[in-house]
Amino acid sequence: MGKKAIVAGHICLDITPVFPDQKVERLEELLKPGKLINMKEADVHTGGAVANTGIAMKILGADVSLMGKIGDDAFGEMVQNILNEYRAKDDMLVAPGESTSYSVILAIPGIDRIFLHNPGVNDTFCAEDIPGEVLSKAALFHFGYPPLMKKMYQNDGAELVKIMKQAQEYGAATSLDMAAVDNASEAGRADWKKILAQVIPYVDFFVPSAEELCYMLDYERFCKLQEKAAGGDITEVLDVETDIRPLADTCMEMGAKVVLIKCGAPGMYYRTAGKDKLSKVSARVELKCGDWANQEGFEESYVPEKVLSGTGAGDTSIAAFLAAMLEGYTLKESLQLSAAAGASCVAAYDALSGLKSFEELKTKIKSGWQKNKMI
């Protein structure tokens, strides 16, 4: 491909206990105090944007460096061993005496995922951890999951702004992905609307989920959607006109160039700025502005062969979108490959096992791969 990409931000070890196949409607049907549940094997793999998006881009053919921070503990060693299988550990930062981040993921059939998360050394990640020499050679700098990294949301996101601004100053195009915010945590007390207003001017490709973005920009609407979903996934009750488009409007007003909003199983909403604004994206990307400018729509997802877990599906769909963009695909082609990668991902418990090459995905799309009709 010849275009260097950097994926930085949050990385952790994901531990997914595999539950029995029987679906349940309510959590308390399965998880009760004092109850013994016979489980299957646990699936252990890397998680977070650095691993999920970075390795997925690498599998899809991109030239990627992974820049995450881990501790020198047992979990950190496991992370490095996994990354080494993909020849992707060389740019990782190891912090002596610090703990590696981990998540225990409860993927109960019939219930949305529950995450038990320790941010670990991700909380100390900062702009100084990213060498300017590496940025100066990158076409794209992608940063993921700032809500799970303390320094990224403290002081109204000053460190996050510094990171994205620094990447652009070194000549790289930038992309930013978010993560769900725990309302009861310190991140939940941050002024995310103010943070986004300050960082989006330095973001070329903004790729959050609808749930994350609604929480950050319109908390009152977010609460109403939660109530409407009655404990389920709010993506099941989203309306493009009344819920998604207003969020995109706000992002565009803040200075966004390309906005891709992940809407779960239904698909992805997209909006792009005009040609003049897109022309300011780094020339290293070689974006075909005429093909990408002034576009808006909803890319419906493809029907997966099976659904085992949604873990990492959003990350791998973004990986496909960015890798396709770097490879010179049109916006429409990039969106199709993004949706196809997400549908492939959910067929496995981890983010990477179900991922297929662009050629395999294109062949399946051309053969008439069925789309979801949910929004």
Contacts in CASP RR format, 6 or more apart in sequence:
PFRMAT RR
TARGET T0000
AUTHOR 0000-0000-0000
METHOD contacts of the structure
MODEL  1
MGKKAIVAGHICLDITPVFPDQKVERLEELLKPGKLINMKEADVHTGGAV
ANTGIAMKILGADVSLMGKIGDDAFGEMVQNILNEYRAKDDMLVAPGEST
SYSVILAIPGIDRIFLHNPGVNDTFCAEDIPGEVLSKAALFHFGYPPLMK
KMYQNDGAELVKIMKQAQEYGAATSLDMAAVDNASEAGRADWKKILAQVI
PYVDFFVPSAEELCYMLDYERFCKLQEKAAGGDITEVLDVETDIRPLADT
CMEMGAKVVLIKCGAPGMYYRTAGKDKLSKVSARVELKCGDWANQEGFEE
SYVPEKVLSGTGAGDTSIAAFLAAMLEGYTLKESLQLSAAAGASCVAAYD
ALSGLKSFEELKTKIKSGWQKNKMI
1 61 0 8 1.000
1 62 0 8 1.000
1 63 0 8 1.000
1 326 0 8 1.000
1 327 0 8 1.000
2 63 0 8 1.000
3 62 0 8 1.000
3 63 0 8 1.000
3 139 0 8 1.000
3 140 0 8 1.000
3 284 0 8 1.000
3 285 0 8 1.000
3 286 0 8 1.000
3 326 0 8 1.000
4 63 0 8 1.000
4 64 0 8 1.000
4 65 0 8 1.000
4 137 0 8 1.000
4 138 0 8 1.000
4 139 0 8 1.000
4 140 0 8 1.000
5 54 0 8 1.000
5 57 0 8 1.000
5 62 0 8 1.000
5 63 0 8 1.000
5 64 0 8 1.000
5 65 0 8 1.000
5 138 0 8 1.000
5 139 0 8 1.000
5 140 0 8 1.000
5 141 0 8 1.000
5 142 0 8 1.000
5 322 0 8 1.000
5 323 0 8 1.000
5 326 0 8 1.000
6 64 0 8 1.000
6 65 0 8 1.000
6 67 0 8 1.000
6 130 0 8 1.000
6 134 0 8 1.000
6 135 0 8 1.000
6 138 0 8 1.000
6 140 0 8 1.000
6 141 0 8 1.000
6 142 0 8 1.000
6 167 0 8 1.000
6 172 0 8 1.000
7 49 0 8 1.000
7 50 0 8 1.000
7 53 0 8 1.000
7 54 0 8 1.000
7 57 0 8 1.000
7 64 0 8 1.000
7 65 0 8 1.000
7 66 0 8 1.000
7 67 0 8 1.000
7 142 0 8 1.000
7 144 0 8 1.000
8 50 0 8 1.000
8 66 0 8 1.000
8 67 0 8 1.000
8 68 0 8 1.000
8 125 0 8 1.000
8 130 0 8 1.000
8 141 0 8 1.000
8 142 0 8 1.000
8 143 0 8 1.000
8 144 0 8 1.000
8 163 0 8 1.000
9 49 0 8 1.000
9 50 0 8 1.000
9 67 0 8 1.000
9 68 0 8 1.000
9 69 0 8 1.000
9 122 0 8 1.000
9 125 0 8 1.000
9 143 0 8 1.000
9 144 0 8 1.000
9 145 0 8 1.000
9 146 0 8 1.000
9 149 0 8 1.000
10 48 0 8 1.000
10 49 0 8 1.000
10 50 0 8 1.000
10 68 0 8 1.000
10 101 0 8 1.000
10 119 0 8 1.000
10 122 0 8 1.000
10 125 0 8 1.000
10 144 0 8 1.000
10 145 0 8 1.000
10 146 0 8 1.000
10 148 0 8 1.000
10 149 0 8 1.000
10 179 0 8 1.000
11 46 0 8 1.000
11 47 0 8 1.000
11 48 0 8 1.000
11 49 0 8 1.000
11 50 0 8 1.000
11 51 0 8 1.000
11 66 0 8 1.000
11 68 0 8 1.000
11 69 0 8 1.000
11 70 0 8 1.000
11 79 0 8 1.000
11 92 0 8 1.000
11 101 0 8 1.000
11 122 0 8 1.000
12 46 0 8 1.000
12 47 0 8 1.000
12 48 0 8 1.000
12 51 0 8 1.000
12 79 0 8 1.000
12 100 0 8 1.000
12 101 0 8 1.000
12 102 0 8 1.000
12 103 0 8 1.000
12 117 0 8 1.000
12 118 0 8 1.000
12 119 0 8 1.000
12 122 0 8 1.000
13 44 0 8 1.000
13 45 0 8 1.000
13 46 0 8 1.000
13 47 0 8 1.000
13 75 0 8 1.000
13 76 0 8 1.000
13 78 0 8 1.000
13 79 0 8 1.000
13 100 0 8 1.000
13 101 0 8 1.000
13 102 0 8 1.000
13 103 0 8 1.000
14 43 0 8 1.000
14 44 0 8 1.000
14 45 0 8 1.000
14 46 0 8 1.000
14 47 0 8 1.000
14 48 0 8 1.000
14 102 0 8 1.000
14 103 0 8 1.000
14 105 0 8 1.000
14 311 0 8 1.000
14 350 0 8 1.000
15 42 0 8 1.000
15 43 0 8 1.000
15 44 0 8 1.000
15 102 0 8 1.000
15 103 0 8 1.000
15 104 0 8 1.000
15 105 0 8 1.000
16 42 0 8 1.000
16 43 0 8 1.000
16 44 0 8 1.000
16 45 0 8 1.000
16 104 0 8 1.000
16 105 0 8 1.000
16 107 0 8 1.000
16 309 0 8 1.000
16 311 0 8 1.000
16 349 0 8 1.000
16 350 0 8 1.000
17 39 0 8 1.000
17 40 0 8 1.000
17 42 0 8 1.000
17 104 0 8 1.000
17 106 0 8 1.000
18 39 0 8 1.000
18 40 0 8 1.000
18 41 0 8 1.000
18 42 0 8 1.000
18 43 0 8 1.000
18 107 0 8 1.000
18 349 0 8 1.000
19 30 0 8 1.000
19 37 0 8 1.000
19 39 0 8 1.000
19 40 0 8 1.000
19 106 0 8 1.000
19 107 0 8 1.000
19 108 0 8 1.000
19 109 0 8 1.000
20 37 0 8 1.000
20 38 0 8 1.000
20 39 0 8 1.000
20 40 0 8 1.000
20 109 0 8 1.000
21 109 0 8 1.000
22 109 0 8 1.000
23 109 0 8 1.000
23 110 0 8 1.000
24 30 0 8 1.000
24 108 0 8 1.000
24 109 0 8 1.000
24 110 0 8 1.000
24 111 0 8 1.000
25 110 0 8 1.000
26 111 0 8 1.000
27 108 0 8 1.000
27 111 0 8 1.000
27 114 0 8 1.000
30 37 0 8 1.000
30 108 0 8 1.000
31 37 0 8 1.000
31 108 0 8 1.000
43 349 0 8 1.000
43 350 0 8 1.000
44 78 0 8 1.000
45 51 0 8 1.000
45 82 0 8 1.000
45 350 0 8 1.000
45 351 0 8 1.000
45 352 0 8 1.000
46 52 0 8 1.000
46 55 0 8 1.000
46 79 0 8 1.000
46 82 0 8 1.000
46 83 0 8 1.000
47 103 0 8 1.000
47 312 0 8 1.000
47 351 0 8 1.000
48 144 0 8 1.000
48 145 0 8 1.000
48 312 0 8 1.000
48 315 0 8 1.000
49 142 0 8 1.000
49 143 0 8 1.000
49 144 0 8 1.000
49 145 0 8 1.000
49 177 0 8 1.000
49 179 0 8 1.000
49 315 0 8 1.000
50 66 0 8 1.000
50 67 0 8 1.000
50 68 0 8 1.000
50 144 0 8 1.000
51 66 0 8 1.000
51 79 0 8 1.000
51 82 0 8 1.000
51 83 0 8 1.000
51 351 0 8 1.000
52 312 0 8 1.000
52 314 0 8 1.000
52 315 0 8 1.000
52 316 0 8 1.000
52 319 0 8 1.000
52 351 0 8 1.000
52 352 0 8 1.000
53 142 0 8 1.000
53 144 0 8 1.000
53 177 0 8 1.000
53 315 0 8 1.000
53 316 0 8 1.000
53 318 0 8 1.000
53 319 0 8 1.000
53 322 0 8 1.000
54 64 0 8 1.000
54 66 0 8 1.000
54 88 0 8 1.000
54 142 0 8 1.000
54 319 0 8 1.000
55 64 0 8 1.000
55 66 0 8 1.000
55 83 0 8 1.000
55 86 0 8 1.000
55 88 0 8 1.000
55 351 0 8 1.000
55 352 0 8 1.000
56 315 0 8 1.000
56 316 0 8 1.000
56 319 0 8 1.000
56 320 0 8 1.000
56 323 0 8 1.000
56 341 0 8 1.000
56 351 0 8 1.000
56 352 0 8 1.000
56 355 0 8 1.000
57 64 0 8 1.000
57 319 0 8 1.000
57 322 0 8 1.000
57 323 0 8 1.000
58 64 0 8 1.000
58 86 0 8 1.000
58 88 0 8 1.000
59 86 0 8 1.000
59 352 0 8 1.000
59 355 0 8 1.000
59 357 0 8 1.000
60 319 0 8 1.000
60 320 0 8 1.000
60 323 0 8 1.000
60 324 0 8 1.000
60 341 0 8 1.000
60 355 0 8 1.000
60 357 0 8 1.000
60 358 0 8 1.000
61 323 0 8 1.000
62 322 0 8 1.000
62 323 0 8 1.000
62 326 0 8 1.000
62 327 0 8 1.000
64 88 0 8 1.000
65 90 0 8 1.000
65 91 0 8 1.000
65 134 0 8 1.000
65 138 0 8 1.000
66 83 0 8 1.000
66 88 0 8 1.000
66 89 0 8 1.000
66 91 0 8 1.000
66 92 0 8 1.000
67 91 0 8 1.000
67 92 0 8 1.000
67 93 0 8 1.000
67 129 0 8 1.000
67 130 0 8 1.000
67 134 0 8 1.000
68 91 0 8 1.000
68 92 0 8 1.000
68 93 0 8 1.000
68 122 0 8 1.000
68 125 0 8 1.000
68 129 0 8 1.000
69 92 0 8 1.000
69 93 0 8 1.000
69 94 0 8 1.000
69 95 0 8 1.000
69 98 0 8 1.000
69 121 0 8 1.000
69 122 0 8 1.000
69 124 0 8 1.000
69 125 0 8 1.000
69 129 0 8 1.000
70 76 0 8 1.000
70 79 0 8 1.000
70 80 0 8 1.000
70 92 0 8 1.000
70 93 0 8 1.000
70 94 0 8 1.000
70 95 0 8 1.000
70 100 0 8 1.000
70 101 0 8 1.000
70 121 0 8 1.000
71 94 0 8 1.000
71 95 0 8 1.000
71 96 0 8 1.000
71 97 0 8 1.000
71 98 0 8 1.000
71 99 0 8 1.000
71 100 0 8 1.000
71 121 0 8 1.000
72 94 0 8 1.000
72 95 0 8 1.000
72 96 0 8 1.000
72 97 0 8 1.000
72 98 0 8 1.000
73 97 0 8 1.000
73 98 0 8 1.000
73 99 0 8 1.000
73 100 0 8 1.000
75 99 0 8 1.000
75 100 0 8 1.000
75 101 0 8 1.000
75 102 0 8 1.000
76 94 0 8 1.000
76 100 0 8 1.000
79 92 0 8 1.000
79 100 0 8 1.000
80 89 0 8 1.000
80 92 0 8 1.000
80 94 0 8 1.000
83 89 0 8 1.000
83 92 0 8 1.000
91 134 0 8 1.000
93 129 0 8 1.000
95 121 0 8 1.000
95 124 0 8 1.000
98 120 0 8 1.000
98 121 0 8 1.000
98 124 0 8 1.000
99 118 0 8 1.000
99 120 0 8 1.000
99 121 0 8 1.000
100 120 0 8 1.000
100 121 0 8 1.000
101 117 0 8 1.000
101 118 0 8 1.000
101 119 0 8 1.000
101 120 0 8 1.000
101 121 0 8 1.000
101 122 0 8 1.000
101 148 0 8 1.000
102 117 0 8 1.000
102 118 0 8 1.000
103 115 0 8 1.000
103 116 0 8 1.000
103 117 0 8 1.000
103 118 0 8 1.000
104 115 0 8 1.000
104 116 0 8 1.000
104 117 0 8 1.000
105 113 0 8 1.000
105 114 0 8 1.000
105 115 0 8 1.000
105 116 0 8 1.000
105 309 0 8 1.000
105 311 0 8 1.000
106 113 0 8 1.000
106 114 0 8 1.000
106 115 0 8 1.000
106 116 0 8 1.000
107 113 0 8 1.000
107 308 0 8 1.000
107 309 0 8 1.000
107 310 0 8 1.000
107 311 0 8 1.000
107 349 0 8 1.000
108 114 0 8 1.000
112 232 0 8 1.000
112 233 0 8 1.000
113 309 0 8 1.000
113 310 0 8 1.000
113 311 0 8 1.000
117 148 0 8 1.000
119 148 0 8 1.000
119 149 0 8 1.000
119 150 0 8 1.000
122 145 0 8 1.000
122 148 0 8 1.000
122 149 0 8 1.000
122 150 0 8 1.000
123 149 0 8 1.000
123 150 0 8 1.000
123 151 0 8 1.000
124 150 0 8 1.000
124 151 0 8 1.000
125 149 0 8 1.000
125 151 0 8 1.000
125 152 0 8 1.000
126 151 0 8 1.000
126 159 0 8 1.000
126 163 0 8 1.000
127 159 0 8 1.000
127 162 0 8 1.000
127 163 0 8 1.000
127 166 0 8 1.000
130 163 0 8 1.000
130 166 0 8 1.000
130 167 0 8 1.000
132 166 0 8 1.000
132 170 0 8 1.000
135 141 0 8 1.000
135 166 0 8 1.000
135 167 0 8 1.000
135 170 0 8 1.000
135 171 0 8 1.000
135 172 0 8 1.000
136 170 0 8 1.000
136 171 0 8 1.000
138 167 0 8 1.000
138 170 0 8 1.000
138 171 0 8 1.000
138 172 0 8 1.000
138 284 0 8 1.000
139 172 0 8 1.000
139 173 0 8 1.000
139 282 0 8 1.000
139 284 0 8 1.000
139 285 0 8 1.000
139 326 0 8 1.000
140 172 0 8 1.000
140 173 0 8 1.000
140 174 0 8 1.000
140 175 0 8 1.000
140 282 0 8 1.000
140 284 0 8 1.000
140 285 0 8 1.000
140 322 0 8 1.000
140 326 0 8 1.000
141 164 0 8 1.000
141 167 0 8 1.000
141 172 0 8 1.000
141 173 0 8 1.000
141 174 0 8 1.000
141 175 0 8 1.000
142 174 0 8 1.000
142 175 0 8 1.000
142 176 0 8 1.000
142 177 0 8 1.000
142 205 0 8 1.000
142 318 0 8 1.000
142 322 0 8 1.000
143 160 0 8 1.000
143 163 0 8 1.000
143 164 0 8 1.000
143 167 0 8 1.000
143 174 0 8 1.000
143 175 0 8 1.000
143 176 0 8 1.000
143 177 0 8 1.000
144 176 0 8 1.000
144 177 0 8 1.000
144 178 0 8 1.000
144 179 0 8 1.000
145 177 0 8 1.000
145 178 0 8 1.000
145 179 0 8 1.000
146 152 0 8 1.000
146 153 0 8 1.000
146 157 0 8 1.000
146 160 0 8 1.000
146 176 0 8 1.000
146 178 0 8 1.000
146 179 0 8 1.000
147 153 0 8 1.000
147 178 0 8 1.000
147 179 0 8 1.000
147 180 0 8 1.000
147 181 0 8 1.000
147 187 0 8 1.000
147 188 0 8 1.000
147 190 0 8 1.000
147 192 0 8 1.000
147 212 0 8 1.000
148 179 0 8 1.000
148 187 0 8 1.000
150 186 0 8 1.000
150 187 0 8 1.000
151 159 0 8 1.000
152 159 0 8 1.000
152 160 0 8 1.000
152 163 0 8 1.000
153 160 0 8 1.000
153 186 0 8 1.000
153 187 0 8 1.000
153 190 0 8 1.000
153 192 0 8 1.000
153 195 0 8 1.000
154 190 0 8 1.000
156 190 0 8 1.000
156 191 0 8 1.000
156 194 0 8 1.000
156 195 0 8 1.000
156 198 0 8 1.000
157 190 0 8 1.000
157 195 0 8 1.000
157 198 0 8 1.000
157 199 0 8 1.000
160 195 0 8 1.000
160 199 0 8 1.000
161 198 0 8 1.000
161 199 0 8 1.000
161 202 0 8 1.000
164 174 0 8 1.000
164 176 0 8 1.000
164 199 0 8 1.000
164 202 0 8 1.000
164 203 0 8 1.000
165 202 0 8 1.000
167 174 0 8 1.000
167 202 0 8 1.000
168 174 0 8 1.000
168 202 0 8 1.000
168 282 0 8 1.000
171 282 0 8 1.000
171 284 0 8 1.000
172 282 0 8 1.000
172 284 0 8 1.000
173 204 0 8 1.000
173 205 0 8 1.000
173 281 0 8 1.000
173 282 0 8 1.000
173 284 0 8 1.000
173 285 0 8 1.000
173 287 0 8 1.000
174 202 0 8 1.000
174 203 0 8 1.000
174 204 0 8 1.000
174 205 0 8 1.000
175 203 0 8 1.000
175 204 0 8 1.000
175 205 0 8 1.000
175 206 0 8 1.000
175 207 0 8 1.000
175 318 0 8 1.000
175 322 0 8 1.000
176 199 0 8 1.000
176 203 0 8 1.000
176 205 0 8 1.000
176 206 0 8 1.000
176 207 0 8 1.000
176 208 0 8 1.000
177 207 0 8 1.000
177 208 0 8 1.000
177 315 0 8 1.000
177 318 0 8 1.000
178 208 0 8 1.000
178 209 0 8 1.000
178 212 0 8 1.000
178 213 0 8 1.000
178 216 0 8 1.000
179 212 0 8 1.000
180 209 0 8 1.000
180 211 0 8 1.000
180 212 0 8 1.000
180 215 0 8 1.000
181 187 0 8 1.000
181 188 0 8 1.000
181 190 0 8 1.000
181 192 0 8 1.000
181 212 0 8 1.000
181 215 0 8 1.000
181 216 0 8 1.000
182 188 0 8 1.000
183 215 0 8 1.000
192 215 0 8 1.000
192 216 0 8 1.000
192 217 0 8 1.000
193 216 0 8 1.000
193 217 0 8 1.000
195 216 0 8 1.000
196 216 0 8 1.000
196 217 0 8 1.000
196 251 0 8 1.000
196 254 0 8 1.000
197 254 0 8 1.000
200 206 0 8 1.000
200 251 0 8 1.000
200 254 0 8 1.000
200 255 0 8 1.000
200 256 0 8 1.000
201 254 0 8 1.000
201 255 0 8 1.000
203 256 0 8 1.000
203 257 0 8 1.000
204 257 0 8 1.000
204 258 0 8 1.000
204 281 0 8 1.000
204 282 0 8 1.000
205 257 0 8 1.000
205 258 0 8 1.000
205 260 0 8 1.000
205 322 0 8 1.000
205 325 0 8 1.000
206 251 0 8 1.000
206 256 0 8 1.000
206 258 0 8 1.000
206 259 0 8 1.000
206 260 0 8 1.000
207 259 0 8 1.000
207 260 0 8 1.000
207 261 0 8 1.000
207 262 0 8 1.000
207 318 0 8 1.000
207 321 0 8 1.000
208 216 0 8 1.000
208 261 0 8 1.000
208 262 0 8 1.000
209 261 0 8 1.000
209 262 0 8 1.000
209 263 0 8 1.000
209 264 0 8 1.000
209 314 0 8 1.000
210 234 0 8 1.000
210 235 0 8 1.000
210 238 0 8 1.000
210 243 0 8 1.000
210 244 0 8 1.000
210 247 0 8 1.000
210 261 0 8 1.000
210 262 0 8 1.000
210 263 0 8 1.000
210 264 0 8 1.000
210 269 0 8 1.000
211 222 0 8 1.000
211 234 0 8 1.000
211 235 0 8 1.000
213 247 0 8 1.000
213 251 0 8 1.000
213 261 0 8 1.000
214 221 0 8 1.000
214 222 0 8 1.000
214 225 0 8 1.000
214 234 0 8 1.000
214 243 0 8 1.000
214 247 0 8 1.000
215 222 0 8 1.000
217 247 0 8 1.000
217 250 0 8 1.000
217 251 0 8 1.000
218 246 0 8 1.000
218 247 0 8 1.000
221 243 0 8 1.000
222 234 0 8 1.000
225 234 0 8 1.000
225 237 0 8 1.000
225 238 0 8 1.000
225 243 0 8 1.000
226 234 0 8 1.000
228 234 0 8 1.000
228 237 0 8 1.000
229 236 0 8 1.000
229 237 0 8 1.000
233 264 0 8 1.000
233 265 0 8 1.000
235 263 0 8 1.000
235 264 0 8 1.000
235 265 0 8 1.000
235 266 0 8 1.000
236 265 0 8 1.000
236 374 0 8 1.000
238 244 0 8 1.000
238 263 0 8 1.000
238 266 0 8 1.000
238 375 0 8 1.000
239 375 0 8 1.000
240 269 0 8 1.000
240 298 0 8 1.000
240 375 0 8 1.000
244 261 0 8 1.000
244 263 0 8 1.000
244 269 0 8 1.000
245 269 0 8 1.000
247 261 0 8 1.000
248 259 0 8 1.000
248 261 0 8 1.000
248 269 0 8 1.000
248 271 0 8 1.000
248 296 0 8 1.000
251 259 0 8 1.000
251 271 0 8 1.000
252 259 0 8 1.000
252 271 0 8 1.000
252 273 0 8 1.000
255 273 0 8 1.000
255 277 0 8 1.000
256 271 0 8 1.000
256 273 0 8 1.000
257 272 0 8 1.000
257 273 0 8 1.000
257 277 0 8 1.000
257 278 0 8 1.000
257 280 0 8 1.000
257 281 0 8 1.000
258 270 0 8 1.000
258 271 0 8 1.000
258 272 0 8 1.000
258 273 0 8 1.000
258 278 0 8 1.000
258 292 0 8 1.000
259 270 0 8 1.000
259 271 0 8 1.000
259 272 0 8 1.000
260 268 0 8 1.000
260 269 0 8 1.000
260 270 0 8 1.000
260 318 0 8 1.000
260 321 0 8 1.000
260 335 0 8 1.000
260 338 0 8 1.000
261 268 0 8 1.000
261 269 0 8 1.000
261 270 0 8 1.000
262 268 0 8 1.000
262 314 0 8 1.000
262 317 0 8 1.000
262 318 0 8 1.000
263 269 0 8 1.000
263 298 0 8 1.000
263 375 0 8 1.000
264 301 0 8 1.000
264 313 0 8 1.000
264 314 0 8 1.000
265 301 0 8 1.000
265 372 0 8 1.000
265 374 0 8 1.000
266 298 0 8 1.000
266 300 0 8 1.000
266 301 0 8 1.000
266 372 0 8 1.000
266 374 0 8 1.000
266 375 0 8 1.000
267 298 0 8 1.000
267 299 0 8 1.000
267 300 0 8 1.000
267 301 0 8 1.000
267 339 0 8 1.000
267 372 0 8 1.000
267 374 0 8 1.000
267 375 0 8 1.000
268 298 0 8 1.000
268 299 0 8 1.000
268 301 0 8 1.000
268 317 0 8 1.000
268 335 0 8 1.000
268 338 0 8 1.000
268 339 0 8 1.000
269 297 0 8 1.000
269 298 0 8 1.000
269 299 0 8 1.000
270 295 0 8 1.000
270 296 0 8 1.000
270 297 0 8 1.000
270 298 0 8 1.000
270 299 0 8 1.000
270 331 0 8 1.000
270 335 0 8 1.000
271 295 0 8 1.000
271 296 0 8 1.000
271 297 0 8 1.000
272 278 0 8 1.000
272 292 0 8 1.000
272 293 0 8 1.000
272 294 0 8 1.000
272 295 0 8 1.000
272 296 0 8 1.000
272 331 0 8 1.000
273 293 0 8 1.000
273 294 0 8 1.000
274 289 0 8 1.000
274 293 0 8 1.000
274 294 0 8 1.000
275 289 0 8 1.000
275 290 0 8 1.000
275 293 0 8 1.000
275 294 0 8 1.000
278 287 0 8 1.000
278 289 0 8 1.000
278 290 0 8 1.000
278 292 0 8 1.000
278 293 0 8 1.000
279 289 0 8 1.000
281 287 0 8 1.000
281 289 0 8 1.000
285 325 0 8 1.000
285 326 0 8 1.000
286 328 0 8 1.000
287 325 0 8 1.000
288 328 0 8 1.000
288 330 0 8 1.000
291 330 0 8 1.000
291 331 0 8 1.000
292 330 0 8 1.000
292 331 0 8 1.000
295 331 0 8 1.000
298 375 0 8 1.000
299 335 0 8 1.000
299 336 0 8 1.000
299 338 0 8 1.000
299 339 0 8 1.000
300 339 0 8 1.000
300 371 0 8 1.000
300 372 0 8 1.000
300 373 0 8 1.000
300 374 0 8 1.000
300 375 0 8 1.000
301 339 0 8 1.000
301 342 0 8 1.000
301 343 0 8 1.000
301 371 0 8 1.000
301 372 0 8 1.000
301 374 0 8 1.000
302 339 0 8 1.000
302 340 0 8 1.000
302 342 0 8 1.000
302 343 0 8 1.000
302 365 0 8 1.000
302 369 0 8 1.000
302 370 0 8 1.000
302 371 0 8 1.000
302 372 0 8 1.000
303 343 0 8 1.000
303 369 0 8 1.000
303 370 0 8 1.000
303 371 0 8 1.000
303 372 0 8 1.000
304 342 0 8 1.000
304 343 0 8 1.000
304 344 0 8 1.000
304 346 0 8 1.000
304 347 0 8 1.000
305 347 0 8 1.000
306 346 0 8 1.000
306 347 0 8 1.000
307 346 0 8 1.000
307 347 0 8 1.000
308 346 0 8 1.000
308 347 0 8 1.000
308 348 0 8 1.000
308 349 0 8 1.000
309 346 0 8 1.000
309 348 0 8 1.000
309 349 0 8 1.000
309 350 0 8 1.000
310 345 0 8 1.000
310 346 0 8 1.000
311 349 0 8 1.000
311 350 0 8 1.000
311 351 0 8 1.000
312 345 0 8 1.000
312 350 0 8 1.000
312 351 0 8 1.000
313 342 0 8 1.000
313 345 0 8 1.000
313 346 0 8 1.000
313 351 0 8 1.000
314 342 0 8 1.000
314 345 0 8 1.000
315 351 0 8 1.000
316 341 0 8 1.000
316 342 0 8 1.000
316 344 0 8 1.000
316 345 0 8 1.000
316 351 0 8 1.000
316 352 0 8 1.000
316 355 0 8 1.000
317 338 0 8 1.000
317 339 0 8 1.000
317 341 0 8 1.000
317 342 0 8 1.000
317 345 0 8 1.000
318 338 0 8 1.000
319 341 0 8 1.000
320 334 0 8 1.000
320 337 0 8 1.000
320 338 0 8 1.000
320 340 0 8 1.000
320 341 0 8 1.000
320 342 0 8 1.000
320 358 0 8 1.000
320 361 0 8 1.000
321 334 0 8 1.000
321 335 0 8 1.000
321 337 0 8 1.000
321 338 0 8 1.000
323 358 0 8 1.000
324 333 0 8 1.000
324 334 0 8 1.000
324 337 0 8 1.000
324 338 0 8 1.000
324 358 0 8 1.000
325 334 0 8 1.000
327 358 0 8 1.000
329 337 0 8 1.000
336 365 0 8 1.000
337 358 0 8 1.000
337 361 0 8 1.000
337 362 0 8 1.000
340 356 0 8 1.000
340 361 0 8 1.000
340 364 0 8 1.000
340 365 0 8 1.000
340 369 0 8 1.000
341 355 0 8 1.000
341 356 0 8 1.000
341 361 0 8 1.000
344 354 0 8 1.000
344 355 0 8 1.000
344 356 0 8 1.000
344 361 0 8 1.000
345 351 0 8 1.000
345 352 0 8 1.000
345 354 0 8 1.000
345 355 0 8 1.000
347 354 0 8 1.000
348 354 0 8 1.000
356 364 0 8 1.000
END
